[in-house]
């Protein structure tokens, strides 16, 4: 049974069996066991010998030297550091964005609350102004009604007073002059109506 192995190099060459015999002869003293085709040597040594004795049409090297492996590990480590730094920066940026968003929301909430308070104050002020205006209008309307009522009463008193005075004067004069009463009515009654329409029956 073959021992565990890993392909480190492959090459397409002419006369494969001849090249294989030559390689085995070159590394004959480095066999792991005398009856086995396994050798204790480095991969670069074998690659160098194959390139010396064979006409290579195509080849592929999978082998990595310790220096190359260390370099690969170093690059992977650096890439990991870079990725970790990016992750930290991204996480920090996300946290800053969350803080900024919370701050903005709080500012918006305070601004909205302040605006609502201002609107409430304005509404209350407007309602108070409307209430005061309603009271003032009501008082003013009451004054107008009272003034109109008093004015009508005065005009009515003047009318009936004038009419009574006309009647009184007419009766008094009729006793003295007799037939002159009709003449007095013809003079004083129109005068009474004149007084009424001038001072009573007018718009306030």
C-alpha positions in Angstrom: 0.0 0.0 0.0 1.3 3.5 -0.8 2.1 5.9 2.0 0.1 9.1 2.4 1.2 11.7 -0.2 0.3 15.1 -1.7 0.9 16.2 -5.2 3.3 19.1 -5.2 4.4 19.2 -8.9 3.1 17.8 -12.2 4.8 18.0 -15.6 3.9 16.8 -19.1 7.1 15.2 -20.6 8.2 12.9 -23.5 9.2 9.4 -22.7 7.8 9.2 -19.3 9.2 5.8 -18.3 12.8 6.8 -19.2 12.5 10.0 -17.2 11.1 8.1 -14.3 14.0 5.6 -14.3 16.5 8.5 -14.4 14.8 10.3 -11.5 14.8 7.1 -9.4 18.5 6.5 -10.2 19.4 10.1 -9.2 17.5 9.8 -5.9 18.3 6.1 -5.3 20.3 6.8 -2.2 17.5 8.9 -0.7 14.8 6.1 -0.8 12.7 5.9 2.3 12.7 2.1 1.9 14.8 0.1 -0.5 11.8 -1.7 -2.1 9.6 1.4 -2.3 9.5 4.3 -4.7 9.4 7.0 -2.0 12.3 9.3 -1.4 13.4 11.5 1.4 14.2 14.8 -0.3 12.8 18.3 -0.9 10.3 19.1 -3.6 12.6 21.8 -5.1 15.4 19.2 -5.5 13.1 17.0 -7.5 11.7 19.8 -9.7 15.3 20.9 -10.5 16.4 17.4 -11.6 13.2 16.8 -13.7 13.8 20.1 -15.5 17.4 19.1 -16.2 16.7 15.7 -17.8 13.3 16.2 -19.4 11.8 18.1 -22.2 8.8 19.7 -20.4 5.8 20.5 -22.5 3.7 21.7 -19.6 4.0 21.9 -15.9 2.3 23.0 -12.8 3.8 23.7 -9.4 1.7 23.2 -6.3 4.5 23.3 -3.9 5.0 26.2 -1.5 8.3 26.7 0.3 8.3 27.5 4.0 9.1 31.1 3.1 6.1 31.1 0.6 3.9 29.5 3.2 4.9 32.1 5.8 4.3 34.8 3.3 0.9 33.4 2.5 0.1 33.2 6.2 1.4 36.7 6.7 -0.9 38.0 3.9 -3.8 36.1 5.2 -3.2 37.5 8.6 -2.9 41.0 7.2 -6.1 40.4 5.2 -7.8 39.2 8.4 -6.5 42.3 10.2 -7.8 44.5 7.4 -11.1 42.8 7.5 -11.3 43.0 11.2 -10.5 46.7 11.1 -13.2 47.2 8.4 -15.6 45.3 10.6 -14.8 47.5 13.6 -15.0 50.6 11.5 -18.3 49.4 10.0 -19.7 48.5 13.5 -18.5 51.9 14.8 -20.2 53.7 11.9 -23.4 51.7 12.5 -23.3 52.7 16.2 -22.7 56.3 15.3 -25.6 56.2 12.8 -27.9 54.7 15.5 -26.9 57.4 18.0 -27.4 60.0 15.3 -30.8 58.6 14.4 -31.8 58.4 18.1 -30.7 62.0 18.6 -32.5 63.1 15.5 -35.7 61.3 16.6 -35.4 62.9 20.1 -34.9 66.4 18.5 -37.9 65.8 16.2 -40.0 64.7 19.2 -39.0 67.7 21.2 -39.7 70.0 18.2 -43.1 68.4 17.6 -44.0 68.7 21.3 -42.9 72.3 21.3 -44.9 73.0 18.2 -48.0 71.3 19.7 -47.6 73.5 22.8 -47.4 76.6 20.7 -50.4 75.5 18.6 -52.3 74.9 21.9 -51.4 78.3 23.2 -52.4 80.0 19.9 -55.7 78.1 19.9 -56.4 79.1 23.5 -55.5 82.7 22.8 -57.8 82.7 19.7 -60.6 81.1 21.7 -60.1 83.7 24.5 -60.2 86.5 21.9 -63.3 85.1 20.4 -64.9 84.8 23.8 -64.0 88.4 24.7 -65.3 89.7 21.4 -68.5 87.7 21.9 -68.9 89.3 25.3 -68.1 92.8 24.0 -70.5 92.3 21.1 -73.2 91.1 23.5 -72.6 94.1 25.8 -72.6 96.4 22.8 -75.8 94.8 21.5 -77.4 95.2 24.9 -76.4 98.9 24.9 -77.8 99.4 21.4 -81.1 97.7 22.5 -81.3 99.7 25.7 -80.5 102.9 23.8 -83.1 102.1 21.1 -85.7 101.2 23.7 -85.1 104.4 25.7 -85.2 106.5 22.5 -88.5 104.9 21.3 -90.0 105.5 24.8 -88.9 109.1 24.7 -90.3 109.6 21.2 -93.5 107.9 22.2 -93.9 110.0 25.2 -93.3 113.1 23.1 -95.9 112.0 20.6 -98.6 111.3 23.1 -97.7 114.3 25.1 -98.0 116.5 22.0 -101.2 114.9 21.1 -102.6 115.4 24.6 -101.4 119.0 24.6 -103.2 119.5 21.3 -106.4 118.1 22.7 -106.1 120.1 25.9 -105.5 123.3 24.1 -108.3 122.6 21.6 -110.8 121.9 24.4 -109.8 125.0 26.3 -110.0 127.2 23.2 -113.4 125.6 22.2 -114.9 126.8 25.4 -113.9 130.3 24.6 -114.3 130.5 20.9 -116.7 127.6 20.3 -116.5 126.9 16.6 -112.8 127.5 16.5 -112.2 124.0 17.8 -112.3 122.4 14.4 -109.8 125.0 13.2 -107.5 124.2 16.0 -107.7 120.5 15.3 -106.9 121.3 11.7 -103.8 123.1 12.8 -102.5 121.2 15.9 -103.2 117.6 14.7 -101.0 118.0 11.6 -98.5 119.6 13.9 -98.6 116.5 16.2 -98.1 114.1 13.4 -95.2 116.3 12.2 -93.6 116.0 15.7 -94.2 112.3 15.7 -92.6 111.6 12.3 -89.7 113.9 12.9 -88.7 112.7 16.4 -90.4 109.4 17.0 -90.9 107.5 13.7 -87.3 107.6 12.6 -84.5 105.0 12.5 -82.3 104.9 15.5 
